[in-house]
Amino acid sequence: MASKSTKPKNKDRLATEERLLSAAEQIIAKHGFKGATTRIIAKKADVNVALITRYFGGKYELLVRMVERKATEKRYTHLAYPVQESITDECLLFVRHRINHFTEDLVIFRVILLQFLTDSKFLKRFQENLEIFERHPEFEERVLTLINNKKMINTIQPQQILDTLEDYIFGVVVGRILIHMGDDTMWEDIEHFVRSYCSSFELKK
């Protein structure tokens, strides 16, 4: 009997945590970290404010969990565009896909970036424990297929290409979008970089 009674509680807690995390994201996007009080978040989630401490340990840990969840959402995304016939075209569409995916949440990421810059404890927490960019199996498989089909050189590993592109994407998102709000030549510069980077991988005809 005891085990049966705990299951609904666990489900209820998960549902409540999800509502609090969603509410925290919305409130932080609107009011920033300092303006997102526990009372406002709890009211938005329609739960008792005491549950923030009970389930998360307090406002700070709730906000950390919210950022971790958001980063996890951005870590891997299905590639909706068709498989390309060249490594250059594949990389161009991959970079565009990833940048567009990140810019869907520009407001919240801008607030998070500001918190990173002003709260060393917050920044350290994520430097130690969180990776937004990891392996992307679908992209790597596409690159490997191009290699196996002899449509590009075979002396570079898909992971190496992915690492370079993800580093570049991070720089674009932070430097040119979050801070400078993008500019008229951004996509032109992105295409120039990708074409230059990929040129040495194409097989010479």
MARBA-3410 file (N, C-alpha, C, O; in Angstrom, 1 decimal):
205
0.8,-1.2,0.0,0.0,0.0,0.0,0.9,1.3,0.0,0.5,2.3,-0.6 ~ 2.0,1.2,0.8,2.8,2.4,0.9,3.4,2.8,-0.5,3.5,4.0,-0.8 ~ 3.8,1.7,-1.3,4.4,2.1,-2.6,3.4,2.7,-3.5,3.8,3.6,-4.3 ~ 2.2,2.3,-3.4,1.1,2.8,-4.3,0.9,4.3,-4.0,0.6,5.1,-4.9 ~ 1.0,4.7,-2.7,0.7,6.0,-2.3,1.8,7.0,-2.7,1.5,8.2,-2.8
3.0,6.5,-2.9,4.1,7.4,-3.2,4.1,7.7,-4.7,4.6,8.8,-5.0 ~ 3.6,6.9,-5.5,3.7,7.2,-7.0,3.0,8.5,-7.4,3.6,9.3,-8.1 ~ 1.7,8.7,-6.9,1.1,10.0,-7.3,1.9,11.2,-6.8,1.9,12.2,-7.5 ~ 2.5,11.0,-5.6,3.2,12.1,-5.0,4.4,12.4,-5.9,4.8,13.6,-6.2 ~ 5.1,11.4,-6.4,6.3,11.6,-7.3,5.8,12.3,-8.6,6.5,13.2,-9.1
4.7,11.8,-9.1,4.2,12.4,-10.4,3.8,13.9,-10.1,4.1,14.8,-10.9 ~ 3.2,14.1,-9.0,2.7,15.5,-8.7,4.0,16.4,-8.5,4.0,17.5,-8.9 ~ 5.0,15.8,-7.9,6.2,16.7,-7.6,6.9,17.0,-9.0,7.3,18.1,-9.2 ~ 7.0,16.0,-9.9,7.6,16.3,-11.2,6.8,17.3,-11.9,7.3,18.2,-12.6 ~ 5.5,17.2,-11.9,4.6,18.2,-12.6,4.8,19.6,-12.0,4.8,20.6,-12.7
4.9,19.6,-10.6,5.1,20.9,-10.0,6.4,21.5,-10.3,6.5,22.7,-10.5 ~ 7.4,20.7,-10.3,8.8,21.2,-10.6,8.8,21.7,-12.0,9.4,22.8,-12.3 ~ 8.1,21.0,-13.0,8.1,21.5,-14.3,7.4,22.8,-14.5,7.8,23.7,-15.2 ~ 6.3,23.0,-13.7,5.6,24.3,-13.7,6.5,25.4,-13.2,6.4,26.5,-13.7 ~ 7.2,25.1,-12.1,8.1,26.1,-11.5,9.2,26.5,-12.4,9.6,27.6,-12.6
9.8,25.5,-13.1,10.9,25.8,-14.1,10.4,26.6,-15.2,11.1,27.5,-15.7 ~ 9.2,26.3,-15.8,8.7,27.0,-16.9,8.3,28.4,-16.4,8.6,29.4,-17.2 ~ 7.8,28.6,-15.2,7.4,29.9,-14.7,8.7,30.7,-14.5,8.7,31.9,-14.8 ~ 9.8,30.1,-13.9,11.0,30.8,-13.7,11.6,31.3,-15.0,12.1,32.4,-15.0 ~ 11.5,30.5,-16.1,12.1,31.0,-17.3,11.3,32.2,-17.9,11.9,33.1,-18.3
10.0,32.2,-17.8,9.2,33.3,-18.2,9.4,34.6,-17.4,9.5,35.6,-18.0 ~ 9.5,34.4,-16.1,9.7,35.5,-15.2,11.1,36.1,-15.3,11.3,37.3,-15.4 ~ 12.1,35.3,-15.5,13.5,35.7,-15.6,13.6,36.5,-16.9,14.3,37.5,-17.0 ~ 13.0,36.0,-18.0,13.1,36.7,-19.3,12.5,38.1,-19.2,12.9,39.0,-19.9 ~ 11.5,38.2,-18.4,10.8,39.5,-18.2,11.4,40.4,-17.2,11.5,41.6,-17.5
11.9,39.9,-16.1,12.3,40.7,-15.0,13.8,40.6,-14.7,14.4,41.3,-13.8 ~ 14.5,39.6,-15.3,15.9,39.4,-15.0,16.0,38.5,-13.7,15.0,38.2,-13.1 ~ 17.3,38.2,-13.4,17.5,37.3,-12.2,17.1,38.0,-10.9,16.4,37.4,-10.1 ~ 17.5,39.2,-10.7,17.2,39.9,-9.5,15.7,40.2,-9.3,15.2,40.1,-8.2 ~ 15.1,40.5,-10.4,13.7,40.8,-10.3,12.7,39.6,-10.2,11.6,39.7,-10.0
13.3,38.4,-10.5,12.5,37.2,-10.4,12.4,36.7,-9.0,13.2,35.8,-8.6 ~ 11.5,37.2,-8.2,11.4,36.8,-6.8,10.6,35.4,-6.8,9.9,35.1,-7.7 ~ 10.8,34.8,-5.6,10.2,33.5,-5.4,8.7,33.6,-5.4,7.9,32.7,-5.9 ~ 8.2,34.7,-4.9,6.7,34.9,-4.9,6.1,35.1,-6.3,5.1,34.5,-6.6 ~ 6.8,35.8,-7.1,6.3,36.0,-8.5,6.4,34.7,-9.3,5.4,34.4,-10.0
7.5,34.0,-9.1,7.6,32.7,-9.8,6.5,31.7,-9.3,5.9,31.1,-10.1 ~ 6.3,31.6,-8.0,5.3,30.7,-7.5,3.9,31.1,-7.9,3.1,30.2,-8.2 ~ 3.6,32.4,-8.0,2.3,32.9,-8.4,2.1,32.5,-9.9,1.0,32.1,-10.2 ~ 3.1,32.7,-10.7,3.0,32.3,-12.1,2.8,30.8,-12.3,2.0,30.4,-13.2 ~ 3.4,30.0,-11.4,3.3,28.5,-11.5,2.0,28.1,-10.8,1.7,26.9,-10.9
1.4,29.0,-10.1,0.2,28.6,-9.3,0.5,27.5,-8.3,-0.3,26.5,-8.2 ~ 1.6,27.7,-7.5,1.9,26.8,-6.5,2.3,27.6,-5.2,2.5,28.8,-5.3 ~ 2.3,26.9,-4.1,2.8,27.5,-2.8,4.2,27.9,-2.9,5.1,27.1,-3.4 ~ 4.6,29.1,-2.5,5.9,29.6,-2.6,6.9,28.7,-1.8,8.1,28.6,-2.2 ~ 6.5,28.0,-0.8,7.3,27.2,0.0,7.9,26.0,-0.7,8.9,25.4,-0.4
7.2,25.6,-1.8,7.6,24.5,-2.6,8.9,24.7,-3.3,9.6,23.8,-3.7 ~ 9.3,26.0,-3.6,10.5,26.3,-4.2,11.7,25.9,-3.4,12.7,25.3,-3.9 ~ 11.6,26.2,-2.1,12.7,25.7,-1.1,12.6,24.2,-0.9,13.6,23.6,-0.9 ~ 11.4,23.7,-0.8,11.3,22.2,-0.6,11.8,21.4,-1.7,12.5,20.4,-1.5 ~ 11.5,21.8,-3.0,11.9,21.0,-4.1,13.2,21.3,-4.7,13.9,20.5,-5.3
13.6,22.6,-4.6,14.9,23.0,-5.2,16.0,23.5,-4.2,17.1,23.5,-4.6 ~ 15.6,23.8,-3.0,16.5,24.3,-2.1,16.6,25.8,-2.0,17.3,26.4,-1.2 ~ 15.8,26.5,-2.8,15.7,28.0,-2.8,15.7,28.5,-4.2,15.8,27.8,-5.2 ~ 15.7,29.8,-4.3,15.6,30.5,-5.6,16.8,30.3,-6.5,16.7,30.0,-7.7 ~ 18.0,30.4,-5.9,19.2,30.2,-6.6,19.3,28.9,-7.3,19.6,28.8,-8.5
19.0,27.8,-6.6,19.1,26.5,-7.2,18.0,26.3,-8.2,18.2,25.5,-9.2 ~ 16.8,26.9,-8.0,15.8,26.8,-9.0,16.2,27.5,-10.3,16.0,26.9,-11.4 ~ 16.9,28.6,-10.2,17.4,29.3,-11.4,18.5,28.5,-12.1,18.6,28.4,-13.3 ~ 19.3,27.9,-11.3,20.4,27.0,-11.9,19.8,25.8,-12.6,20.2,25.5,-13.7 ~ 18.8,25.2,-12.0,18.1,24.1,-12.7,17.4,24.5,-14.0,17.4,23.8,-15.0
16.9,25.7,-14.0,16.2,26.2,-15.2,17.2,26.4,-16.3,16.9,26.1,-17.4 ~ 18.4,27.0,-16.0,19.4,27.2,-17.0,20.0,25.9,-17.5,20.2,25.7,-18.7 ~ 20.1,24.9,-16.6,20.6,23.6,-17.0,19.6,22.9,-18.0,20.0,22.3,-18.9 ~ 18.3,23.1,-17.7,17.3,22.5,-18.5,17.3,23.2,-19.9,17.2,22.5,-20.9 ~ 17.5,24.5,-19.9,17.5,25.2,-21.2,18.7,24.8,-22.0,18.6,24.6,-23.2
19.8,24.7,-21.4,21.1,24.3,-22.1,20.9,22.8,-22.6,21.4,22.6,-23.7 ~ 20.3,22.0,-21.9,20.0,20.6,-22.3,19.1,20.6,-23.6,19.4,19.8,-24.5 ~ 18.1,21.4,-23.6,17.2,21.6,-24.7,18.0,21.9,-26.0,17.7,21.5,-27.1 ~ 19.0,22.8,-25.8,19.8,23.3,-27.0,20.9,22.4,-27.4,21.6,22.6,-28.4 ~ 21.2,21.4,-26.5,22.4,20.6,-26.8,22.3,19.7,-28.0,23.3,19.6,-28.8
21.2,19.1,-28.2,21.0,18.3,-29.4,19.6,18.5,-30.1,18.6,18.6,-29.4 ~ 19.7,18.8,-31.4,18.4,19.0,-32.1,18.4,18.2,-33.4,19.4,18.1,-34.1 ~ 17.3,17.7,-33.7,17.1,16.9,-35.0,17.4,17.8,-36.2,16.9,19.0,-36.2 ~ 18.1,17.3,-37.2,18.3,18.1,-38.4,17.2,17.9,-39.3,17.1,16.9,-40.0 ~ 16.3,19.0,-39.4,15.1,18.9,-40.3,15.4,19.1,-41.7,14.6,18.7,-42.6
16.5,19.6,-42.1,16.8,19.9,-43.5,17.3,18.6,-44.2,17.9,17.7,-43.5 ~ 17.2,18.4,-45.5,17.6,17.2,-46.2,19.1,17.0,-46.2,19.9,17.9,-46.0 ~ 19.5,15.7,-46.3,20.9,15.4,-46.4,21.5,16.1,-47.6,20.8,16.0,-48.7 ~ 22.6,16.6,-47.5,23.3,17.4,-48.6,24.3,16.5,-49.3,24.8,15.5,-48.8 ~ 24.6,16.9,-50.6,25.5,16.1,-51.4,27.0,16.6,-51.3,27.9,15.9,-51.8
27.2,17.6,-50.5,28.6,18.1,-50.3,28.8,18.5,-48.9,27.9,18.8,-48.2 ~ 30.1,18.4,-48.4,30.4,18.8,-47.0,30.1,20.3,-46.8,29.7,20.7,-45.7 ~ 30.4,21.1,-47.8,30.2,22.5,-47.7,28.7,22.8,-47.5,28.4,23.6,-46.6 ~ 27.9,22.3,-48.3,26.4,22.5,-48.2,25.9,22.0,-46.9,25.0,22.6,-46.2 ~ 26.4,20.8,-46.4,26.0,20.2,-45.2,26.3,21.1,-44.0,25.5,21.3,-43.1
27.5,21.6,-44.0,28.0,22.5,-42.9,27.3,23.8,-42.9,27.0,24.4,-41.9 ~ 27.0,24.4,-44.1,26.3,25.6,-44.2,24.9,25.5,-43.6,24.5,26.4,-42.8 ~ 24.2,24.5,-43.9,22.9,24.3,-43.3,22.9,23.9,-41.9,22.0,24.3,-41.1 ~ 23.9,23.2,-41.5,24.0,22.8,-40.0,24.3,24.1,-39.2,23.6,24.2,-38.2 ~ 25.2,24.9,-39.6,25.5,26.1,-38.9,24.2,27.0,-38.8,23.9,27.6,-37.8
23.5,27.2,-39.9,22.3,28.0,-39.9,21.3,27.4,-39.0,20.6,28.1,-38.3 ~ 21.1,26.1,-39.1,20.1,25.4,-38.2,20.4,25.6,-36.7,19.5,26.0,-36.0 ~ 21.7,25.5,-36.4,22.1,25.6,-35.0,21.9,27.1,-34.5,21.4,27.3,-33.4 ~ 22.3,28.0,-35.3,22.2,29.4,-34.9,20.7,29.8,-34.8,20.3,30.5,-33.8 ~ 19.9,29.4,-35.7,18.5,29.7,-35.6,17.9,29.1,-34.4,17.0,29.7,-33.8
18.3,27.9,-34.1,17.8,27.2,-32.9,18.1,28.0,-31.6,17.2,28.1,-30.7 ~ 19.3,28.5,-31.5,19.6,29.3,-30.3,18.9,30.6,-30.3,18.5,31.0,-29.2 ~ 18.7,31.2,-31.4,18.1,32.6,-31.4,16.6,32.5,-31.1,16.0,33.6,-31.0 ~ 16.0,31.3,-31.0,14.6,31.2,-30.6,14.4,31.7,-29.2,13.3,32.1,-28.8 ~ 15.5,31.7,-28.4,15.4,32.0,-27.0,16.4,33.2,-26.6,17.1,33.1,-25.6
16.5,34.2,-27.5,17.5,35.2,-27.3,17.3,36.0,-26.0,18.3,36.3,-25.3 ~ 16.1,36.3,-25.6,15.9,37.1,-24.4,16.4,36.4,-23.2,17.1,36.9,-22.4 ~ 16.0,35.1,-23.0,16.5,34.3,-21.8,18.0,34.1,-21.9,18.6,34.2,-20.8 ~ 18.6,33.9,-23.0,20.0,33.7,-23.1,20.8,35.0,-22.8,21.9,35.0,-22.3 ~ 20.2,36.1,-23.2,20.8,37.4,-22.9,20.9,37.6,-21.4,21.9,38.1,-20.8
19.8,37.3,-20.7,19.7,37.4,-19.3,20.8,36.5,-18.6,21.4,36.8,-17.6 ~ 20.8,35.2,-19.1,21.8,34.3,-18.6,23.2,34.8,-18.8,24.0,34.6,-17.9 ~ 23.5,35.3,-20.0,24.9,35.8,-20.2,25.2,36.9,-19.2,26.3,37.0,-18.7 ~ 24.3,37.8,-19.0,24.5,38.9,-18.0,24.8,38.3,-16.6,25.7,38.9,-15.9 ~ 24.1,37.3,-16.3,24.3,36.7,-15.0,25.7,36.0,-14.9,26.4,36.1,-13.9
26.1,35.4,-16.0,27.5,34.9,-16.1,28.5,35.9,-15.8,29.5,35.7,-15.1 ~ 28.3,37.1,-16.4,29.3,38.2,-16.4,29.3,38.9,-15.0,30.3,39.5,-14.6 ~ 28.3,38.8,-14.2,28.2,39.5,-13.0,28.2,38.6,-11.7,28.2,39.1,-10.6 ~ 28.1,37.3,-11.9,28.0,36.4,-10.8,29.1,35.3,-11.0,28.8,34.3,-11.7 ~ 30.2,35.4,-10.4,31.3,34.4,-10.6,30.9,33.0,-10.1,31.4,32.0,-10.7
30.2,33.0,-9.0,29.7,31.7,-8.5,28.8,31.0,-9.5,29.0,29.7,-9.7 ~ 28.0,31.7,-10.1,27.0,31.2,-11.1,27.8,30.6,-12.3,27.6,29.6,-12.8 ~ 28.8,31.4,-12.8,29.6,31.1,-13.9,30.4,29.8,-13.6,30.5,28.9,-14.5 ~ 31.0,29.7,-12.5,31.8,28.6,-12.1,31.0,27.3,-12.1,31.5,26.3,-12.5 ~ 29.8,27.4,-11.6,28.9,26.3,-11.5,28.8,25.6,-12.9,28.8,24.4,-13.1
28.6,26.4,-13.9,28.4,25.9,-15.3,29.6,25.6,-16.0,29.6,24.7,-16.9 ~ 30.7,26.2,-15.7,32.0,25.9,-16.3,32.4,24.4,-15.9,33.0,23.7,-16.6 ~ 32.0,24.1,-14.6,32.4,22.8,-14.1,31.5,21.6,-14.5,31.9,20.5,-14.7 ~ 30.2,22.0,-14.7,29.2,20.9,-14.8,28.4,20.9,-16.1,27.7,19.9,-16.4 ~ 28.5,21.9,-16.9,27.5,22.0,-18.0,28.2,22.2,-19.4,29.1,23.0,-19.5
27.8,21.4,-20.3,28.2,21.5,-21.7,27.0,21.7,-22.6,26.2,20.8,-22.7 ~ 27.0,22.8,-23.3,25.9,23.1,-24.2,26.2,22.3,-25.5,25.3,21.8,-26.2 ~ 27.5,22.3,-25.9,27.9,21.7,-27.1,28.6,20.4,-26.9,29.6,20.3,-26.2 ~ 27.9,19.3,-27.4,28.5,18.0,-27.2,28.5,17.3,-28.6,28.5,18.0,-29.6 ~ 28.6,16.0,-28.6,28.5,15.3,-29.9,27.1,15.4,-30.5,26.1,15.5,-29.8
27.1,15.5,-31.8,25.8,15.5,-32.6,25.8,14.3,-33.5,26.3,14.4,-34.7 ~ 25.3,13.2,-33.1,25.4,11.9,-33.8,24.8,12.0,-35.2,25.4,11.5,-36.2 ~ 23.7,12.8,-35.4,23.1,12.8,-36.7,24.0,13.6,-37.7,24.2,13.1,-38.9 ~ 24.6,14.7,-37.3,25.5,15.4,-38.2,26.7,14.6,-38.5,27.2,14.5,-39.6 ~ 27.3,13.9,-37.5,28.5,13.1,-37.7,28.2,12.0,-38.6,29.1,11.6,-39.5
27.0,11.4,-38.5,26.7,10.3,-39.4,26.6,10.8,-40.9,27.0,10.1,-41.8 ~ 26.1,12.0,-41.1,26.0,12.6,-42.4,27.4,12.8,-43.0,27.6,12.5,-44.2 ~ 28.2,13.3,-42.2,29.6,13.6,-42.6,30.3,12.2,-43.0,31.0,12.1,-44.0 ~ 30.1,11.3,-42.1,30.7,9.9,-42.4,30.2,9.3,-43.7,30.9,8.7,-44.4 ~ 28.9,9.5,-44.0,28.4,9.0,-45.2,29.0,9.7,-46.4,29.3,9.1,-47.4
29.3,11.0,-46.3,30.0,11.7,-47.4,31.4,11.2,-47.6,31.8,11.0,-48.7 ~ 32.0,10.8,-46.5,33.4,10.3,-46.6,33.3,8.9,-47.2,34.1,8.6,-48.1 ~ 32.4,8.1,-46.8,32.3,6.7,-47.3,31.9,6.7,-48.8,32.2,5.8,-49.5 ~ 31.1,7.7,-49.2,30.7,7.8,-50.6,31.7,8.5,-51.4,31.4,8.8,-52.6 ~ 32.8,8.8,-50.8,33.9,9.5,-51.6,33.5,10.8,-52.1,33.9,11.2,-53.3
32.8,11.6,-51.3,32.3,12.9,-51.7,33.1,14.0,-51.0,32.9,15.2,-51.2 ~ 34.1,13.5,-50.2,35.0,14.4,-49.5,36.2,13.6,-49.1,36.2,12.4,-49.2 ~ 37.2,14.3,-48.6,38.5,13.7,-48.2,38.2,12.8,-46.9,37.2,13.0,-46.2 ~ 39.0,11.8,-46.7,38.8,10.8,-45.6,39.9,11.0,-44.5,40.1,10.1,-43.7 ~ 40.6,12.1,-44.5,41.7,12.3,-43.5,41.3,13.2,-42.4,42.1,13.6,-41.6
40.0,13.5,-42.2,39.5,14.2,-41.1,38.3,13.5,-40.5,37.5,12.9,-41.2 ~ 38.2,13.5,-39.2,37.1,12.9,-38.5,35.9,13.8,-38.4,36.0,15.0,-38.2 ~ 34.6,13.3,-38.5,33.4,14.1,-38.3,33.4,14.9,-37.0,33.0,16.1,-37.0 ~ 34.0,14.3,-35.9,34.0,15.0,-34.7,34.9,16.3,-34.7,34.5,17.3,-34.1 ~ 35.9,16.2,-35.5,36.8,17.4,-35.6,36.1,18.5,-36.3,36.2,19.7,-35.9
35.3,18.2,-37.4,34.5,19.2,-38.1,33.5,19.8,-37.1,33.3,21.0,-37.1 ~ 32.8,18.9,-36.4,31.7,19.4,-35.5,32.3,20.3,-34.4,31.7,21.3,-34.1 ~ 33.4,19.9,-33.8,34.0,20.8,-32.8,34.3,22.2,-33.3,34.0,23.2,-32.6 ~ 34.9,22.3,-34.5,35.2,23.6,-35.1,34.0,24.4,-35.3,33.9,25.6,-35.0 ~ 32.9,23.8,-35.9,31.7,24.5,-36.2,31.0,24.9,-34.9,30.5,26.0,-34.9
30.9,24.1,-33.9,30.3,24.4,-32.6,31.0,25.6,-31.9,30.3,26.4,-31.4 ~ 32.3,25.6,-32.0,33.1,26.7,-31.4,32.7,28.0,-32.1,32.5,29.0,-31.5 ~ 32.6,27.9,-33.4,32.3,29.1,-34.2,30.9,29.5,-34.0,30.6,30.7,-33.8 ~ 30.0,28.6,-33.9,28.6,28.9,-33.6,28.4,29.6,-32.3,27.7,30.6,-32.1 ~ 29.1,29.1,-31.3,29.1,29.7,-29.9,29.6,31.2,-30.0,29.0,32.1,-29.4
30.7,31.4,-30.7,31.2,32.8,-30.9,30.2,33.7,-31.6,30.1,34.9,-31.2 ~ 29.5,33.2,-32.6,28.5,34.0,-33.3,27.3,34.3,-32.4,26.9,35.5,-32.3 ~ 26.8,33.3,-31.7,25.7,33.5,-30.8,26.0,34.5,-29.7,25.2,35.4,-29.4 ~ 27.2,34.4,-29.1,27.5,35.3,-28.0,28.0,36.7,-28.5,27.4,37.7,-28.1 ~ 28.9,36.7,-29.4,29.5,37.9,-29.9,28.7,38.8,-30.8,28.6,40.0,-30.6
28.0,38.1,-31.7,27.3,38.9,-32.8,25.8,39.0,-32.6,25.1,39.9,-33.1 ~ 25.3,38.1,-31.8,23.8,38.1,-31.6,23.4,38.5,-30.2,22.6,39.5,-30.1 ~ 23.9,37.9,-29.2,23.5,38.2,-27.8,24.0,39.6,-27.4,23.3,40.4,-26.8 ~ 25.2,40.0,-27.8,25.8,41.3,-27.4,25.5,42.4,-28.4,25.1,43.4,-28.1 ~ 25.7,42.1,-29.7,25.6,43.1,-30.7,24.3,43.0,-31.5,24.0,43.8,-32.4
23.4,42.1,-31.2,22.1,41.9,-31.8,22.2,41.6,-33.3,21.2,41.9,-34.0 ~ 23.3,41.0,-33.7,23.4,40.7,-35.1,23.7,42.0,-36.0,23.6,43.1,-35.4 ~ 24.0,41.8,-37.2,24.2,42.9,-38.1,24.0,42.5,-39.5,23.7,41.3,-39.8 ~ 24.0,43.5,-40.4,23.6,43.2,-41.8,24.5,42.2,-42.5,24.1,41.5,-43.5 ~ 25.7,42.1,-42.1,26.7,41.2,-42.8,26.9,39.9,-42.1,27.7,39.1,-42.5
26.1,39.6,-41.1,26.4,38.4,-40.3,26.3,37.1,-41.1,27.2,36.3,-41.1 ~ 25.2,36.9,-41.8,25.0,35.7,-42.5,26.0,35.6,-43.7,26.5,34.5,-44.0 ~ 26.3,36.7,-44.3,27.3,36.7,-45.3,28.7,36.3,-44.8,29.4,35.5,-45.4 ~ 29.1,36.8,-43.6,30.3,36.4,-43.0,30.3,34.9,-42.6,31.4,34.3,-42.7 ~ 29.2,34.5,-42.1,29.1,33.0,-41.7,29.3,32.1,-42.9,30.0,31.2,-42.9
28.7,32.5,-44.0,28.8,31.7,-45.2,30.3,31.7,-45.7,30.8,30.7,-46.2 ~ 30.9,32.9,-45.7,32.3,33.0,-46.1,33.2,32.1,-45.2,34.1,31.4,-45.7 ~ 33.0,32.1,-43.9,33.8,31.3,-43.0,33.6,29.8,-43.3,34.6,29.0,-43.5 ~ 32.3,29.3,-43.4,32.1,27.9,-43.7,32.6,27.5,-45.0,33.2,26.4,-45.1 ~ 32.5,28.3,-46.0,33.0,27.9,-47.4,34.5,27.8,-47.3,35.1,26.9,-47.9
35.1,28.7,-46.7,36.6,28.7,-46.6,37.1,27.5,-45.8,38.0,26.8,-46.1 ~ 36.4,27.2,-44.7,36.8,26.1,-43.8,36.6,24.8,-44.5,37.5,23.9,-44.4 ~ 35.5,24.6,-45.2,35.2,23.3,-45.9,35.9,23.1,-47.2,35.9,22.0,-47.7 ~ 36.5,24.2,-47.8,37.1,24.0,-49.1,38.2,22.9,-49.2,38.3,22.3,-50.2 ~ 38.9,22.8,-48.1,40.0,21.8,-48.1,39.5,20.4,-48.0,40.2,19.4,-48.1
38.2,20.2,-47.6,37.6,18.9,-47.4,37.0,18.3,-48.7,36.8,17.1,-48.9 ~ 36.7,19.2,-49.6,36.1,18.8,-50.9,37.1,18.1,-51.8,38.3,18.5,-51.8 ~ 36.7,17.0,-52.4,37.5,16.4,-53.4,37.7,17.2,-54.6,36.7,17.7,-55.2 ~ 38.9,17.3,-55.1,39.2,18.1,-56.3,38.7,17.4,-57.5,39.1,16.2,-57.7 ~ 38.0,18.0,-58.4,37.5,17.4,-59.6,38.5,17.5,-60.7,38.3,17.1,-61.8
END
